[in-house]
Amino acid sequence: MYHYIKGILTYTDENIVVVEAGGVGYELYASFSTVEKLGKIGDMCKIYSYLSVREDEMSLYGFADLAEKELFLKLINVSGIGCKMAISILNSASLSDIISSIVRADVNRLSKIKGIGKKTAERLVVELRDKLSQGTEYTAVASPFGLTVSVNSEAVEALMSLGYTRQDAQAAVARVERPDMRTEDIVLAALKG
């Protein structure tokens, strides 16, 4: 129903933001990452949204970018994962780390997320692994389901020149990459494991 809301950030809490647009304050549940990216109280912001409608509740969920929203939508389509659990998963790590954990079938890592047991972690891997492993290159590669994953393509190419397969290079870069890292730092960190 709402694709995004653009307005003034009027309130933030741990997992809640309020954006005032057109005289209406929209309360949205959001990940820690989204809350940080929106800026300070009083700043103009744009937040992508998802409206969850249940028989006893209507809730808005907000995302700083479309990649986070698309991962959220994939997560809530997994049996046993609701909207609040999906936000908890998004709170657990960066998007690339979450995707990397699913693609590598790292059930131990996934089951450490608050509220996720071993069976749910296994279900995440079974239902999402193939879908997520197809789109992990930084140059805005959109996978068939519309998720864009942030992985530095120069680092991937460098690792491939050192003998890595494309899939292994992408997984290695996704595992170590941070926003403030240069390509050389990413390659070195990936080589160290």
Backbone as JSON Lines, residues from 0, in Angstrom:
{"i":0,"aa":"M","n":[0.81,-1.19,0.0],"ca":[0.0,0.0,0.0],"c":[0.86,1.26,0.0]}
{"i":1,"aa":"Y","n":[1.88,1.33,0.88],"ca":[2.81,2.45,0.9],"c":[4.15,1.94,0.4]}
{"i":2,"aa":"H","n":[4.7,2.56,-0.64],"ca":[6.02,2.14,-1.11],"c":[7.1,2.8,-0.26]}
{"i":3,"aa":"Y","n":[6.96,4.1,-0.04],"ca":[7.87,4.79,0.85],"c":[7.16,6.0,1.44]}
{"i":4,"aa":"I","n":[7.75,6.53,2.5],"ca":[7.25,7.73,3.15],"c":[8.41,8.71,3.19]}
{"i":5,"aa":"K","n":[8.15,9.94,2.76],"ca":[9.18,10.98,2.78],"c":[8.69,12.1,3.68]}
{"i":6,"aa":"G","n":[9.47,12.42,4.68],"ca":[9.06,13.46,5.6],"c":[10.14,13.77,6.61]}
{"i":7,"aa":"I","n":[9.73,14.34,7.73],"ca":[10.67,14.75,8.77],"c":[10.72,13.69,9.86]}
{"i":8,"aa":"L","n":[11.94,13.29,10.2],"ca":[12.14,12.34,11.28],"c":[11.86,13.04,12.6]}
{"i":9,"aa":"T","n":[10.84,12.57,13.34],"ca":[10.45,13.27,14.57],"c":[10.75,12.47,15.83]}
{"i":10,"aa":"Y","n":[11.02,11.15,15.7],"ca":[11.26,10.33,16.89],"c":[12.0,9.08,16.47]}
{"i":11,"aa":"T","n":[12.95,8.65,17.31],"ca":[13.6,7.36,17.11],"c":[13.74,6.68,18.46]}
{"i":12,"aa":"D","n":[13.63,5.38,18.43],"ca":[13.89,4.55,19.59],"c":[14.64,3.35,19.07]}
{"i":13,"aa":"E","n":[14.86,2.36,19.9],"ca":[15.66,1.22,19.5],"c":[15.21,0.63,18.15]}
{"i":14,"aa":"N","n":[13.97,0.28,18.01],"ca":[13.46,-0.31,16.77],"c":[12.22,0.4,16.25]}
{"i":15,"aa":"I","n":[12.06,1.67,16.6],"ca":[10.9,2.43,16.14],"c":[11.35,3.8,15.66]}
{"i":16,"aa":"V","n":[10.75,4.23,14.55],"ca":[10.95,5.59,14.07],"c":[9.58,6.19,13.78]}
{"i":17,"aa":"V","n":[9.49,7.5,13.9],"ca":[8.28,8.22,13.51],"c":[8.69,9.25,12.49]}
{"i":18,"aa":"V","n":[8.01,9.2,11.33],"ca":[8.26,10.14,10.25],"c":[6.97,10.92,10.02]}
{"i":19,"aa":"E","n":[7.08,12.25,10.1],"ca":[5.91,13.1,9.87],"c":[5.87,13.51,8.41]}
{"i":20,"aa":"A","n":[4.77,13.19,7.75],"ca":[4.57,13.54,6.34],"c":[3.13,13.99,6.15]}
{"i":21,"aa":"G","n":[2.94,15.17,5.64],"ca":[1.6,15.68,5.41],"c":[0.78,15.83,6.68]}
{"i":22,"aa":"G","n":[1.44,16.16,7.77],"ca":[0.73,16.35,9.03],"c":[0.39,15.08,9.78]}
{"i":23,"aa":"V","n":[0.86,13.93,9.27],"ca":[0.6,12.64,9.92],"c":[1.93,12.05,10.36]}
{"i":24,"aa":"G","n":[1.99,11.57,11.6],"ca":[3.19,10.91,12.1],"c":[3.07,9.41,11.91]}
{"i":25,"aa":"Y","n":[3.89,8.86,11.03],"ca":[3.86,7.42,10.75],"c":[4.87,6.71,11.65]}
{"i":26,"aa":"E","n":[4.38,5.77,12.46],"ca":[5.26,4.98,13.32],"c":[5.63,3.7,12.58]}
{"i":27,"aa":"L","n":[6.92,3.47,12.45],"ca":[7.4,2.3,11.73],"c":[8.39,1.51,12.59]}
{"i":28,"aa":"Y","n":[8.26,0.2,12.57],"ca":[9.26,-0.66,13.18],"c":[10.43,-0.74,12.2]}
{"i":29,"aa":"A","n":[11.65,-0.67,12.71],"ca":[12.81,-0.66,11.83],"c":[14.0,-1.34,12.49]}
{"i":30,"aa":"S","n":[14.95,-1.76,11.67],"ca":[16.19,-2.35,12.2],"c":[17.08,-1.25,12.76]}
{"i":31,"aa":"F","n":[18.06,-1.65,13.58],"ca":[19.02,-0.7,14.12],"c":[19.72,0.06,12.99]}
{"i":32,"aa":"S","n":[20.05,-0.66,11.93],"ca":[20.75,-0.07,10.79],"c":[19.92,1.04,10.15]}
{"i":33,"aa":"T","n":[18.64,0.78,9.95],"ca":[17.77,1.8,9.36],"c":[17.65,3.01,10.27]}
{"i":34,"aa":"V","n":[17.47,2.77,11.57],"ca":[17.35,3.89,12.51],"c":[18.59,4.78,12.43]}
{"i":35,"aa":"E","n":[19.78,4.17,12.34],"ca":[21.02,4.95,12.24],"c":[21.13,5.71,10.94]}
{"i":36,"aa":"K","n":[20.71,5.08,9.83],"ca":[20.88,5.69,8.51],"c":[19.93,6.86,8.26]}
{"i":37,"aa":"L","n":[18.83,6.93,8.98],"ca":[17.84,7.98,8.71],"c":[18.3,9.36,9.13]}
{"i":38,"aa":"G","n":[19.24,9.44,10.03],"ca":[19.76,10.74,10.43],"c":[19.28,11.14,11.81]}
{"i":39,"aa":"K","n":[19.27,12.48,12.04],"ca":[18.92,13.02,13.35],"c":[17.47,13.51,13.34]}
{"i":40,"aa":"I","n":[16.92,13.65,14.53],"ca":[15.58,14.22,14.69],"c":[15.56,15.58,13.98]}
{"i":41,"aa":"G","n":[14.53,15.81,13.19],"ca":[14.39,17.05,12.45],"c":[14.9,16.99,11.02]}
{"i":42,"aa":"D","n":[15.65,15.93,10.68],"ca":[16.15,15.76,9.31],"c":[15.04,15.28,8.4]}
{"i":43,"aa":"M","n":[15.12,15.67,7.13],"ca":[14.23,15.14,6.1],"c":[14.73,13.74,5.77]}
{"i":44,"aa":"C","n":[13.84,12.77,5.64],"ca":[14.26,11.42,5.33],"c":[13.25,10.73,4.41]}
{"i":45,"aa":"K","n":[13.7,9.66,3.82],"ca":[12.86,8.81,2.97],"c":[13.01,7.4,3.49]}
{"i":46,"aa":"I","n":[11.9,6.76,3.79],"ca":[11.94,5.41,4.34],"c":[11.0,4.51,3.55]}
{"i":47,"aa":"Y","n":[11.53,3.4,3.04],"ca":[10.71,2.43,2.32],"c":[9.89,1.68,3.35]}
{"i":48,"aa":"S","n":[8.68,1.28,2.96],"ca":[7.79,0.73,3.98],"c":[7.09,-0.54,3.52]}
{"i":49,"aa":"Y","n":[6.63,-1.27,4.52],"ca":[5.82,-2.48,4.32],"c":[4.7,-2.43,5.34]}
{"i":50,"aa":"L","n":[3.47,-2.59,4.89],"ca":[2.32,-2.6,5.78],"c":[1.92,-4.04,6.06]}
{"i":51,"aa":"S","n":[1.99,-4.43,7.32],"ca":[1.59,-5.77,7.75],"c":[0.17,-5.68,8.3]}
{"i":52,"aa":"V","n":[-0.72,-6.49,7.74],"ca":[-2.11,-6.49,8.18],"c":[-2.46,-7.88,8.7]}
{"i":53,"aa":"R","n":[-2.83,-7.92,9.97],"ca":[-3.31,-9.16,10.58],"c":[-4.69,-8.87,11.12]}
{"i":54,"aa":"E","n":[-5.41,-9.89,11.52],"ca":[-6.78,-9.65,11.98],"c":[-6.85,-8.77,13.21]}
{"i":55,"aa":"D","n":[-5.8,-8.77,14.05],"ca":[-5.83,-7.98,15.27],"c":[-4.88,-6.79,15.27]}
{"i":56,"aa":"E","n":[-4.16,-6.54,14.16],"ca":[-3.14,-5.49,14.18],"c":[-2.75,-5.07,12.77]}
{"i":57,"aa":"M","n":[-2.48,-3.77,12.61],"ca":[-1.88,-3.24,11.38],"c":[-0.6,-2.52,11.81]}
{"i":58,"aa":"S","n":[0.53,-2.88,11.2],"ca":[1.81,-2.29,11.57],"c":[2.6,-1.92,10.33]}
{"i":59,"aa":"L","n":[3.34,-0.82,10.44],"ca":[4.24,-0.41,9.37],"c":[5.67,-0.8,9.75]}
{"i":60,"aa":"Y","n":[6.42,-1.27,8.75],"ca":[7.82,-1.6,8.92],"c":[8.61,-0.74,7.94]}
{"i":61,"aa":"G","n":[9.73,-0.19,8.39],"ca":[10.49,0.74,7.56],"c":[11.9,0.27,7.29]}
{"i":62,"aa":"F","n":[12.43,0.71,6.13],"ca":[13.75,0.28,5.67],"c":[14.48,1.44,5.01]}
{"i":63,"aa":"A","n":[15.75,1.6,5.31],"ca":[16.54,2.7,4.76],"c":[16.79,2.52,3.27]}
{"i":64,"aa":"D","n":[16.8,1.27,2.8],"ca":[17.02,1.04,1.37],"c":[16.21,-0.17,0.9]}
{"i":65,"aa":"L","n":[16.11,-0.3,-0.42],"ca":[15.29,-1.36,-1.0],"c":[15.88,-2.74,-0.78]}
{"i":66,"aa":"A","n":[17.21,-2.85,-0.71],"ca":[17.84,-4.16,-0.49],"c":[17.4,-4.74,0.84]}
{"i":67,"aa":"E","n":[17.36,-3.9,1.89],"ca":[16.93,-4.38,3.19],"c":[15.45,-4.78,3.15]}
{"i":68,"aa":"K","n":[14.64,-4.0,2.46],"ca":[13.21,-4.33,2.35],"c":[13.02,-5.66,1.62]}
{"i":69,"aa":"E","n":[13.76,-5.86,0.54],"ca":[13.62,-7.1,-0.23],"c":[14.04,-8.32,0.6]}
{"i":70,"aa":"L","n":[15.12,-8.19,1.38],"ca":[15.52,-9.31,2.24],"c":[14.44,-9.56,3.29]}
{"i":71,"aa":"F","n":[13.9,-8.5,3.88],"ca":[12.81,-8.62,4.85],"c":[11.64,-9.39,4.23]}
{"i":72,"aa":"L","n":[11.25,-9.05,3.0],"ca":[10.13,-9.72,2.34],"c":[10.43,-11.2,2.11]}
{"i":73,"aa":"K","n":[11.68,-11.51,1.78],"ca":[12.06,-12.92,1.62],"c":[12.0,-13.65,2.96]}
{"i":74,"aa":"L","n":[12.46,-12.99,4.01],"ca":[12.46,-13.62,5.34],"c":[11.04,-13.93,5.81]}
{"i":75,"aa":"I","n":[10.11,-13.0,5.63],"ca":[8.75,-13.24,6.15],"c":[7.99,-14.27,5.33]}
{"i":76,"aa":"N","n":[8.53,-14.64,4.17],"ca":[7.91,-15.72,3.4],"c":[8.39,-17.1,3.83]}
{"i":77,"aa":"V","n":[9.34,-17.14,4.74],"ca":[9.82,-18.42,5.29],"c":[8.86,-18.83,6.41]}
{"i":78,"aa":"S","n":[8.43,-20.05,6.38],"ca":[7.51,-20.56,7.39],"c":[8.09,-20.37,8.79]}
{"i":79,"aa":"G","n":[7.31,-19.76,9.68],"ca":[7.74,-19.56,11.06],"c":[8.43,-18.24,11.33]}
{"i":80,"aa":"I","n":[8.65,-17.43,10.27],"ca":[9.29,-16.12,10.44],"c":[8.23,-15.04,10.21]}
{"i":81,"aa":"G","n":[7.94,-14.29,11.27],"ca":[7.02,-13.18,11.16],"c":[7.78,-11.87,10.98]}
{"i":82,"aa":"C","n":[7.05,-10.78,10.91],"ca":[7.67,-9.46,10.69],"c":[8.65,-9.09,11.8]}
{"i":83,"aa":"K","n":[8.25,-9.28,13.05],"ca":[9.13,-8.88,14.16],"c":[10.37,-9.77,14.22]}
{"i":84,"aa":"M","n":[10.21,-11.04,13.9],"ca":[11.37,-11.93,13.85],"c":[12.3,-11.53,12.71]}
{"i":85,"aa":"A","n":[11.74,-11.11,11.58],"ca":[12.56,-10.67,10.45],"c":[13.37,-9.43,10.83]}
{"i":86,"aa":"I","n":[12.77,-8.5,11.58],"ca":[13.51,-7.33,12.05],"c":[14.62,-7.76,13.0]}
{"i":87,"aa":"S","n":[14.34,-8.75,13.85],"ca":[15.36,-9.27,14.76],"c":[16.54,-9.85,13.97]}
{"i":88,"aa":"I","n":[16.24,-10.54,12.87],"ca":[17.3,-11.1,12.02],"c":[18.11,-9.96,11.4]}
{"i":89,"aa":"L","n":[17.41,-8.92,10.91],"ca":[18.11,-7.78,10.31],"c":[18.97,-7.05,11.34]}
{"i":90,"aa":"N","n":[18.57,-7.09,12.62],"ca":[19.35,-6.47,13.69],"c":[20.63,-7.24,14.0]}
{"i":91,"aa":"S","n":[20.67,-8.51,13.62],"ca":[21.76,-9.38,14.04],"c":[23.09,-9.12,13.35]}
{"i":92,"aa":"A","n":[23.06,-8.56,12.14],"ca":[24.3,-8.36,11.37],"c":[23.99,-7.51,10.14]}
{"i":93,"aa":"S","n":[25.03,-7.24,9.35],"ca":[24.82,-6.5,8.1],"c":[24.09,-7.41,7.11]}
{"i":94,"aa":"L","n":[23.49,-6.8,6.08],"ca":[22.78,-7.59,5.07],"c":[23.69,-8.63,4.44]}
{"i":95,"aa":"S","n":[24.92,-8.2,4.1],"ca":[25.83,-9.14,3.44],"c":[26.2,-10.29,4.38]}
{"i":96,"aa":"D","n":[26.34,-10.03,5.67],"ca":[26.65,-11.11,6.63],"c":[25.48,-12.09,6.76]}
{"i":97,"aa":"I","n":[24.27,-11.57,6.81],"ca":[23.08,-12.43,6.92],"c":[22.97,-13.3,5.68]}
{"i":98,"aa":"I","n":[23.1,-12.67,4.51],"ca":[22.99,-13.41,3.26],"c":[24.1,-14.44,3.15]}
{"i":99,"aa":"S","n":[25.31,-14.04,3.52],"ca":[26.44,-14.96,3.48],"c":[26.2,-16.16,4.4]}
{"i":100,"aa":"S","n":[25.65,-15.93,5.58],"ca":[25.37,-17.02,6.52],"c":[24.35,-18.0,5.94]}
{"i":101,"aa":"I","n":[23.36,-17.47,5.25],"ca":[22.34,-18.33,4.65],"c":[22.94,-19.1,3.47]}
{"i":102,"aa":"V","n":[23.67,-18.4,2.59],"ca":[24.26,-19.04,1.41],"c":[25.26,-20.12,1.82]}
{"i":103,"aa":"R","n":[26.04,-19.87,2.87],"ca":[27.04,-20.84,3.33],"c":[26.42,-21.92,4.22]}
{"i":104,"aa":"A","n":[25.11,-21.83,4.44],"ca":[24.39,-22.79,5.3],"c":[25.0,-22.83,6.7]}
{"i":105,"aa":"D","n":[25.32,-21.65,7.23],"ca":[25.91,-21.54,8.56],"c":[24.81,-21.56,9.61]}
{"i":106,"aa":"V","n":[24.28,-22.75,9.86],"ca":[23.16,-22.93,10.79],"c":[23.56,-22.51,12.21]}
{"i":107,"aa":"N","n":[24.79,-22.8,12.61],"ca":[25.24,-22.4,13.96],"c":[25.17,-20.9,14.14]}
{"i":108,"aa":"R","n":[25.66,-20.15,13.17],"ca":[25.62,-18.68,13.23],"c":[24.17,-18.18,13.26]}
{"i":109,"aa":"L","n":[23.34,-18.73,12.38],"ca":[21.94,-18.29,12.3],"c":[21.16,-18.63,13.57]}
{"i":110,"aa":"S","n":[21.45,-19.77,14.16],"ca":[20.71,-20.18,15.36],"c":[21.1,-19.38,16.6]}
{"i":111,"aa":"K","n":[22.17,-18.56,16.51],"ca":[22.56,-17.68,17.62],"c":[21.73,-16.4,17.65]}
{"i":112,"aa":"I","n":[20.98,-16.13,16.58],"ca":[20.12,-14.95,16.53],"c":[18.98,-15.16,17.52]}
{"i":113,"aa":"K","n":[18.71,-14.12,18.3],"ca":[17.66,-14.2,19.33],"c":[16.33,-14.63,18.7]}
{"i":114,"aa":"G","n":[15.76,-15.71,19.24],"ca":[14.46,-16.19,18.78],"c":[14.54,-17.21,17.66]}
{"i":115,"aa":"I","n":[15.73,-17.46,17.12],"ca":[15.89,-18.43,16.04],"c":[16.51,-19.7,16.61]}
{"i":116,"aa":"G","n":[15.82,-20.78,16.5],"ca":[16.36,-22.06,16.93],"c":[17.01,-22.76,15.76]}
{"i":117,"aa":"K","n":[17.53,-23.95,16.03],"ca":[18.23,-24.7,14.98],"c":[17.29,-25.05,13.83]}
{"i":118,"aa":"K","n":[16.06,-25.47,14.14],"ca":[15.13,-25.87,13.08],"c":[14.75,-24.68,12.2]}
{"i":119,"aa":"T","n":[14.54,-23.53,12.82],"ca":[14.2,-22.33,12.03],"c":[15.39,-21.91,11.19]}
{"i":120,"aa":"A","n":[16.59,-21.99,11.75],"ca":[17.81,-21.67,10.99],"c":[17.95,-22.59,9.79]}
{"i":121,"aa":"E","n":[17.69,-23.87,9.99],"ca":[17.76,-24.83,8.88],"c":[16.71,-24.51,7.83]}
{"i":122,"aa":"R","n":[15.52,-24.11,8.26],"ca":[14.45,-23.74,7.34],"c":[14.85,-22.51,6.52]}
{"i":123,"aa":"L","n":[15.48,-21.53,7.18],"ca":[15.97,-20.34,6.46],"c":[16.93,-20.75,5.34]}
{"i":124,"aa":"V","n":[17.86,-21.64,5.66],"ca":[18.84,-22.09,4.68],"c":[18.15,-22.82,3.54]}
{"i":125,"aa":"V","n":[17.28,-23.77,3.86],"ca":[16.61,-24.58,2.83],"c":[15.76,-23.71,1.91]}
{"i":126,"aa":"E","n":[15.01,-22.77,2.48],"ca":[14.07,-21.99,1.68],"c":[14.72,-20.81,0.95]}
{"i":127,"aa":"L","n":[15.85,-20.28,1.44],"ca":[16.42,-19.07,0.85],"c":[17.79,-19.24,0.2]}
{"i":128,"aa":"R","n":[18.48,-20.31,0.49],"ca":[19.88,-20.44,0.04],"c":[20.03,-20.26,-1.47]}
{"i":129,"aa":"D","n":[19.27,-20.98,-2.25],"ca":[19.39,-20.9,-3.7],"c":[18.98,-19.53,-4.23]}
{"i":130,"aa":"K","n":[17.97,-18.95,-3.63],"ca":[17.5,-17.63,-4.08],"c":[18.54,-16.56,-3.8]}
{"i":131,"aa":"L","n":[19.21,-16.63,-2.66],"ca":[20.17,-15.6,-2.28],"c":[21.54,-15.78,-2.93]}
{"i":132,"aa":"S","n":[21.91,-17.01,-3.26],"ca":[23.24,-17.26,-3.8],"c":[23.38,-16.78,-5.23]}
{"i":133,"aa":"Q","n":[22.28,-16.42,-5.88],"ca":[22.35,-16.02,-7.28],"c":[22.69,-14.56,-7.48]}
{"i":134,"aa":"G","n":[22.6,-13.71,-6.44],"ca":[22.84,-12.29,-6.68],"c":[23.72,-11.66,-5.63]}
{"i":135,"aa":"T","n":[25.03,-11.88,-5.71],"ca":[25.87,-11.31,-4.66],"c":[27.03,-10.49,-5.22]}
{"i":136,"aa":"E","n":[26.79,-9.68,-6.23],"ca":[27.86,-8.82,-6.73],"c":[27.5,-7.36,-6.55]}
{"i":137,"aa":"Y","n":[28.46,-6.55,-6.19],"ca":[28.22,-5.17,-5.81],"c":[27.71,-4.28,-6.92]}
{"i":138,"aa":"T","n":[28.09,-4.55,-8.14],"ca":[27.74,-3.65,-9.23],"c":[26.23,-3.7,-9.47]}
{"i":139,"aa":"A","n":[25.48,-3.56,-8.41],"ca":[24.02,-3.51,-8.44],"c":[23.44,-4.68,-9.21]}
{"i":140,"aa":"V","n":[23.93,-5.87,-8.96],"ca":[23.37,-7.05,-9.58],"c":[22.07,-7.36,-8.87]}
{"i":141,"aa":"A","n":[21.02,-7.41,-9.62],"ca":[19.73,-7.74,-9.03],"c":[19.47,-9.21,-9.31]}
{"i":142,"aa":"S","n":[19.18,-9.95,-8.29],"ca":[18.89,-11.35,-8.46],"c":[17.47,-11.5,-8.99]}
{"i":143,"aa":"P","n":[17.05,-12.68,-9.41],"ca":[15.73,-12.86,-10.0],"c":[14.59,-12.41,-9.09]}
{"i":144,"aa":"F","n":[14.8,-12.38,-7.79],"ca":[13.73,-11.97,-6.89],"c":[13.84,-10.51,-6.49]}
{"i":145,"aa":"G","n":[14.75,-9.75,-7.12],"ca":[14.81,-8.31,-6.91],"c":[15.72,-7.82,-5.8]}
{"i":146,"aa":"L","n":[16.51,-8.7,-5.19],"ca":[17.38,-8.26,-4.09],"c":[18.73,-7.84,-4.63]}
{"i":147,"aa":"T","n":[19.18,-6.66,-4.27],"ca":[20.5,-6.2,-4.65],"c":[21.41,-6.35,-3.45]}
{"i":148,"aa":"V","n":[22.51,-7.04,-3.64],"ca":[23.4,-7.32,-2.52],"c":[24.69,-6.54,-2.69]}
{"i":149,"aa":"S","n":[25.16,-5.95,-1.61],"ca":[26.36,-5.13,-1.66],"c":[27.61,-5.98,-1.5]}
{"i":150,"aa":"V","n":[28.26,-6.27,-2.6],"ca":[29.55,-6.95,-2.55],"c":[30.45,-6.26,-3.57]}
{"i":151,"aa":"N","n":[31.63,-5.87,-3.16],"ca":[32.57,-5.14,-4.0],"c":[33.04,-6.04,-5.15]}
{"i":152,"aa":"S","n":[32.67,-5.68,-6.38],"ca":[32.99,-6.52,-7.55],"c":[34.49,-6.52,-7.86]}
{"i":153,"aa":"E","n":[35.21,-5.43,-7.56],"ca":[36.65,-5.4,-7.79],"c":[37.35,-6.42,-6.88]}
{"i":154,"aa":"A","n":[36.9,-6.51,-5.65],"ca":[37.48,-7.49,-4.72],"c":[37.2,-8.9,-5.19]}
{"i":155,"aa":"V","n":[35.99,-9.13,-5.69],"ca":[35.63,-10.46,-6.22],"c":[36.56,-10.82,-7.38]}
{"i":156,"aa":"E","n":[36.75,-9.88,-8.31],"ca":[37.62,-10.14,-9.46],"c":[39.06,-10.41,-9.01]}
{"i":157,"aa":"A","n":[39.53,-9.66,-8.03],"ca":[40.9,-9.87,-7.52],"c":[41.05,-11.27,-6.95]}
{"i":158,"aa":"L","n":[40.07,-11.71,-6.17],"ca":[40.14,-13.06,-5.6],"c":[40.06,-14.13,-6.69]}
{"i":159,"aa":"M","n":[39.24,-13.87,-7.71],"ca":[39.15,-14.84,-8.81],"c":[40.49,-14.96,-9.54]}
{"i":160,"aa":"S","n":[41.21,-13.84,-9.66],"ca":[42.52,-13.89,-10.32],"c":[43.53,-14.69,-9.48]}
{"i":161,"aa":"L","n":[43.22,-14.87,-8.18],"ca":[44.08,-15.66,-7.3],"c":[43.62,-17.12,-7.19]}
{"i":162,"aa":"G","n":[42.62,-17.5,-8.0],"ca":[42.21,-18.89,-8.04],"c":[40.87,-19.22,-7.4]}
{"i":163,"aa":"Y","n":[40.21,-18.26,-6.8],"ca":[38.89,-18.5,-6.22],"c":[37.86,-18.67,-7.33]}
{"i":164,"aa":"T","n":[36.84,-19.49,-7.09],"ca":[35.7,-19.52,-8.01],"c":[34.88,-18.26,-7.74]}
{"i":165,"aa":"R","n":[34.04,-17.86,-8.67],"ca":[33.23,-16.66,-8.49],"c":[32.38,-16.77,-7.22]}
{"i":166,"aa":"Q","n":[31.74,-17.92,-7.03],"ca":[30.87,-18.09,-5.86],"c":[31.66,-18.0,-4.56]}
{"i":167,"aa":"D","n":[32.83,-18.64,-4.51],"ca":[33.66,-18.58,-3.3],"c":[34.16,-17.16,-3.04]}
{"i":168,"aa":"A","n":[34.54,-16.47,-4.12],"ca":[35.03,-15.1,-3.98],"c":[33.92,-14.18,-3.47]}
{"i":169,"aa":"Q","n":[32.72,-14.34,-4.01],"ca":[31.59,-13.52,-3.57],"c":[31.27,-13.78,-2.1]}
{"i":170,"aa":"A","n":[31.28,-15.04,-1.7],"ca":[30.98,-15.39,-0.31],"c":[32.06,-14.82,0.62]}
{"i":171,"aa":"A","n":[33.33,-14.92,0.2],"ca":[34.43,-14.4,1.03],"c":[34.33,-12.9,1.2]}
{"i":172,"aa":"V","n":[34.03,-12.19,0.12],"ca":[33.91,-10.73,0.18],"c":[32.71,-10.33,1.04]}
{"i":173,"aa":"A","n":[31.59,-11.02,0.83],"ca":[30.38,-10.71,1.62],"c":[30.63,-10.91,3.11]}
{"i":174,"aa":"R","n":[31.45,-11.89,3.45],"ca":[31.72,-12.2,4.85],"c":[32.56,-11.12,5.55]}
{"i":175,"aa":"V","n":[33.49,-10.5,4.81],"ca":[34.43,-9.57,5.48],"c":[34.19,-8.1,5.19]}
{"i":176,"aa":"E","n":[33.44,-7.8,4.14],"ca":[33.3,-6.4,3.71],"c":[32.56,-5.54,4.71]}
{"i":177,"aa":"R","n":[33.07,-4.33,4.91],"ca":[32.44,-3.3,5.73],"c":[32.39,-2.03,4.89]}
{"i":178,"aa":"P","n":[31.43,-1.13,5.15],"ca":[31.27,0.06,4.31],"c":[32.5,0.95,4.2]}
{"i":179,"aa":"D","n":[33.34,1.03,5.23],"ca":[34.48,1.93,5.21],"c":[35.76,1.29,4.66]}
{"i":180,"aa":"M","n":[35.67,0.06,4.14],"ca":[36.87,-0.65,3.68],"c":[37.17,-0.34,2.21]}
{"i":181,"aa":"R","n":[38.49,-0.24,1.91],"ca":[38.93,-0.11,0.53],"c":[39.01,-1.51,-0.07]}
{"i":182,"aa":"T","n":[39.05,-1.59,-1.41],"ca":[39.11,-2.88,-2.09],"c":[40.29,-3.72,-1.61]}
{"i":183,"aa":"E","n":[41.46,-3.09,-1.45],"ca":[42.65,-3.84,-1.0],"c":[42.43,-4.45,0.38]}
{"i":184,"aa":"D","n":[41.78,-3.68,1.26],"ca":[41.52,-4.18,2.62],"c":[40.56,-5.37,2.59]}
{"i":185,"aa":"I","n":[39.57,-5.29,1.7],"ca":[38.59,-6.37,1.59],"c":[39.3,-7.65,1.11]}
{"i":186,"aa":"V","n":[40.16,-7.5,0.09],"ca":[40.87,-8.68,-0.46],"c":[41.77,-9.3,0.63]}
{"i":187,"aa":"L","n":[42.52,-8.47,1.35],"ca":[43.4,-8.98,2.41],"c":[42.6,-9.7,3.5]}
{"i":188,"aa":"A","n":[41.49,-9.08,3.91],"ca":[40.67,-9.71,4.94],"c":[40.08,-11.02,4.46]}
{"i":189,"aa":"A","n":[39.66,-11.08,3.18],"ca":[39.1,-12.3,2.62],"c":[40.17,-13.4,2.56]}
{"i":190,"aa":"L","n":[41.38,-13.03,2.2],"ca":[42.47,-14.02,2.13],"c":[42.82,-14.59,3.5]}
{"i":191,"aa":"K","n":[42.71,-13.75,4.52],"ca":[42.99,-14.22,5.88],"c":[41.88,-15.12,6.4]}
{"i":192,"aa":"G","n":[40.72,-15.03,5.78],"ca":[39.6,-15.87,6.17],"c":[38.81,-15.24,7.24]}
